[in-house]
């Protein structure tokens, strides 16, 4: 199984921590976000990873080289211009299609600024058992942007904030609003369905495909620890969590 780590963002919300480094090299508990993400992927048996870079990209390359790629095969996808989640994945599609023998095997897409204890093995099994095109880790929590799911956990729309107007893309009698956690399991079939070009978010792609009847599922991850490290105060809070009862695999 392979994975992609999304690490190209400017880390604007993390300033001043990202004034002199990429967000991937911001530290929590003495470890960089990139090391924590790669270690978790390795614990679940993943040995081949592609990392996209832009902001201070050379620092990420040197960091990986210094640490012997943490015992993994790691490729780097350089983005001269930020391509967002969808565009970044589309640029790196070759990595998941290079071996025809593994062309049907799902892969992980993981934000570098997300720390969690989500069971990636269980999530991948759920994805395979339900023959999903994409499986998104979601939780019941407060967020500024919700994804909407029907009673079968199929994606049916999105909503901005608690009181925003629902944007439904398929029939859904009673939509449940959940927060997306930045962890995806994807079928390689998705790559040829990404008709968008340039820089684009992957969420509208999911919504477009859900509207066409594709199986885009939510994986309930309420039982797991999760934190978005997008802000300095979240980094400090996670530092305290990691020093306390939270044990990251």
Phi and psi in degrees as a GROMACS rama.xvg file:
@    title "Ramachandran Plot"
@    xaxis  label "Phi"
@    yaxis  label "Psi"
@TYPE xy
-111.004  172.877  UNK-2
-151.618  157.944  UNK-3
-123.305  134.361  UNK-4
-106.742  120.859  UNK-5
-83.791  106.639  UNK-6
-133.775  17.0015  UNK-7
-89.5485  -11.0045  UNK-8
-62.6594  161.017  UNK-9
-74.7146  -18.3259  UNK-10
64.9902  34.4367  UNK-11
-57.0306  -41.826  UNK-12
-68.9661  -16.8926  UNK-13
-92.5747  -0.260147  UNK-14
-61.511  142.111  UNK-15
-86.8371  2.26214  UNK-16
-62.1888  -26.0224  UNK-17
-104.565  17.7117  UNK-18
-68.457  -28.2759  UNK-19
-128.319  15.6137  UNK-20
-160.797  159.172  UNK-21
-75.3525  158.413  UNK-22
-61.8805  -26.5392  UNK-23
-61.5482  -23.793  UNK-24
-105.198  8.80158  UNK-25
-67.4199  139.883  UNK-26
-102.397  145.911  UNK-27
-132.755  119.661  UNK-28
61.2982  31.984  UNK-29
82.169  5.22901  UNK-30
-125.481  143.659  UNK-31
-74.4748  157.701  UNK-32
-60.2355  -36.1045  UNK-33
-66.0495  -43.7536  UNK-34
-62.4514  -42.5579  UNK-35
-61.1118  -44.9917  UNK-36
-64.9478  -46.5983  UNK-37
-63.9231  -38.2849  UNK-38
-64.372  -40.3898  UNK-39
-65.4772  -41.9558  UNK-40
-62.4467  -41.865  UNK-41
-64.6723  -37.3856  UNK-42
-61.4625  -27.0401  UNK-43
-96.6141  17.3703  UNK-44
88.1193  6.41018  UNK-45
-84.9033  128.101  UNK-46
-120.98  -6.96761  UNK-47
-126.596  122.51  UNK-48
-138.808  143.45  UNK-49
-116.24  135.881  UNK-50
-119.908  126.303  UNK-51
-90.2429  144.192  UNK-52
-136.838  154.219  UNK-53
-153.126  -72.8445  UNK-54
-67.2054  117.601  UNK-55
53.7156  40.602  UNK-56
-58.8272  -36.8744  UNK-57
-62.9444  -30.6863  UNK-58
-65.4509  -38.0645  UNK-59
-66.3193  -43.9093  UNK-60
-59.7801  -46.9456  UNK-61
-65.569  -37.838  UNK-62
-62.3114  -44.8095  UNK-63
-63.8593  -42.9388  UNK-64
-62.2824  -43.6609  UNK-65
-61.1354  -32.516  UNK-66
-102.08  19.554  UNK-67
50.6678  38.3413  UNK-68
55.4746  23.24  UNK-69
54.0227  34.054  UNK-70
73.4503  19.663  UNK-71
-123.652  163.82  UNK-72
-84.3178  116.524  UNK-73
-125.54  123.56  UNK-74
-102.86  153.668  UNK-75
-117.975  129.595  UNK-76
-107.41  106.087  UNK-77
-84.1283  133.045  UNK-78
-114.265  111.924  UNK-79
-66.1255  -36.4189  UNK-80
-122.711  141.929  UNK-81
-60.6546  131.732  UNK-82
-107.205  -0.587215  UNK-83
65.1782  -176.987  UNK-84
-65.8989  -45.7537  UNK-85
-69.3894  -47.8491  UNK-86
-63.7847  -37.1472  UNK-87
-64.4718  -43.2868  UNK-88
-65.2645  -42.1383  UNK-89
-61.7297  -39.886  UNK-90
-64.3057  -32.115  UNK-91
-93.8022  8.21713  UNK-92
-57.4377  -32.5481  UNK-93
-55.4683  -33.479  UNK-94
-62.5069  -33.0639  UNK-95
-92.9294  -6.64863  UNK-96
-115.125  2.77818  UNK-97
-71.3338  -24.6214  UNK-98
-115.035  106.846  UNK-99
-61.4704  -26.559  UNK-100
-68.256  -22.1751  UNK-101
-111.938  15.457  UNK-102
-67.2555  -16.8856  UNK-103
-99.6872  -4.64463  UNK-104
-76.7652  130.327  UNK-105
-66.4846  162.39  UNK-106
-138.036  164.155  UNK-107
-98.2532  138.8  UNK-108
-119.012  123.704  UNK-109
-137.976  125.683  UNK-110
-68.0469  135.98  UNK-111
-71.5135  -24.1604  UNK-112
-95.6694  23.6862  UNK-113
-115.444  128.628  UNK-114
-117.077  130.839  UNK-115
-156.215  170.649  UNK-116
-111.89  20.5237  UNK-117
-55.3321  132.303  UNK-118
-76.6645  99.3148  UNK-119
-67.1989  -32.4597  UNK-120
-65.4686  -44.5982  UNK-121
-64.9312  -38.9284  UNK-122
-66.002  -42.1414  UNK-123
-64.9538  -37.7867  UNK-124
-65.1168  -42.6717  UNK-125
-57.9756  -45.7645  UNK-126
-57.9049  -46.7413  UNK-127
-68.7879  -44.521  UNK-128
-62.4904  -32.5324  UNK-129
-96.9702  5.9259  UNK-130
49.0086  47.8296  UNK-131
-81.2973  152.953  UNK-132
-81.9777  -38.6433  UNK-133
-147.654  140.926  UNK-134
-125.728  126.928  UNK-135
-116.315  127.246  UNK-136
-71.752  125.222  UNK-137
-134.579  155.565  UNK-138
-139.583  155.995  UNK-139
-85.1561  102.431  UNK-140
-160.364  165.936  UNK-141
-72.8464  136.519  UNK-142
-157.679  163.562  UNK-143
-83.9026  -15.2172  UNK-144
-139.478  122.094  UNK-145
-106.548  149.081  UNK-146
-102.793  145.552  UNK-147
-108.961  135.815  UNK-148
-130.824  148.197  UNK-149
-86.6054  -172.045  UNK-150
-66.226  -16.0955  UNK-151
-99.7712  11.5438  UNK-152
62.5478  29.1569  UNK-153
-91.6868  136.713  UNK-154
-62.7321  129.869  UNK-155
-132.145  -0.383214  UNK-156
166.551  -164.563  UNK-157
-151.463  166.885  UNK-158
-152.002  138.54  UNK-159
-86.9718  118.285  UNK-160
64.3208  -176.666  UNK-161
-66.5087  -37.3077  UNK-162
-111.179  11.6028  UNK-163
-69.2129  161.069  UNK-164
-78.4016  125.466  UNK-165
-62.2685  137.776  UNK-166
-109.334  98.5186  UNK-167
-93.047  136.936  UNK-168
-111.316  -8.24834  UNK-169
-154.845  163.4  UNK-170
-58.8432  133.404  UNK-171
-156.537  107.815  UNK-172
-66.4122  -43.2501  UNK-173
-142.114  98.4672  UNK-174
-81.0854  138.774  UNK-175
-104.582  127.662  UNK-176
-92.0785  122.398  UNK-177
-133.41  153.445  UNK-178
-88.4576  131.263  UNK-179
-79.8938  138.819  UNK-180
-104.088  7.15967  UNK-181
73.8557  19.8081  UNK-182
-126.929  124.345  UNK-183
-126.071  148.046  UNK-184
-116.568  126.763  UNK-185
-127.472  144.742  UNK-186
-84.0837  139.701  UNK-187
-58.4655  -19.2831  UNK-188
-58.5107  -28.5901  UNK-189
-59.7145  -34.3418  UNK-190
-60.2686  -38.9967  UNK-191
-78.2324  -11.1715  UNK-192
-93.8544  -2.97361  UNK-193
-84.4208  88.303  UNK-194
-83.9396  -11.7971  UNK-195
-67.7936  152.486  UNK-196
-124.776  162.604  UNK-197
70.9082  -143.387  UNK-198
-88.6291  124.349  UNK-199
-157.078  148.627  UNK-200
-76.3565  147.62  UNK-201
-80.0549  -19.4867  UNK-202
-62.9245  -46.1394  UNK-203
-59.8074  -30.2303  UNK-204
-64.2906  -44.8748  UNK-205
-59.2494  -43.9865  UNK-206
-64.9596  -41.4382  UNK-207
-61.8771  -43.4393  UNK-208
-71.4399  -35.6642  UNK-209
-62.5319  -39.0174  UNK-210
-63.8094  -26.2536  UNK-211
-87.9785  2.41426  UNK-212
94.8066  6.84076  UNK-213
-72.8763  154.1  UNK-214
-87.2907  88.7877  UNK-215
-106.039  112.286  UNK-216
-112.275  154.529  UNK-217
-100.842  138.723  UNK-218
-109.844  115.712  UNK-219
-69.42  121.042  UNK-220
-121.454  29.4717  UNK-221
-61.3128  -29.8669  UNK-222
-78.4655  -8.66648  UNK-223
-102.369  151.863  UNK-224
-68.36  140.284  UNK-225
-152.218  138.332  UNK-226
-148.244  134.1  UNK-227
-90.9888  120.892  UNK-228
-91.8497  35.7611  UNK-229
-75.0694  -15.5561  UNK-230
-129.651  149.109  UNK-231
-55.3082  -37.551  UNK-232
-65.8726  -29.6371  UNK-233
-71.5569  -34.0371  UNK-234
-63.4616  -46.5559  UNK-235
-62.4397  -40.669  UNK-236
-65.9238  -40.6772  UNK-237
-67.3214  -35.2435  UNK-238
-54.035  -46.6938  UNK-239
-66.0951  -39.7848  UNK-240
-61.7372  -46.1825  UNK-241
-66.1141  -33.3581  UNK-242
-75.7253  -15.7822  UNK-243
-96.2192  -115.465  UNK-244
-95.772  -12.9917  UNK-245
-77.228  128.153  UNK-246
-119.963  112.062  UNK-247
-86.0774  133.699  UNK-248
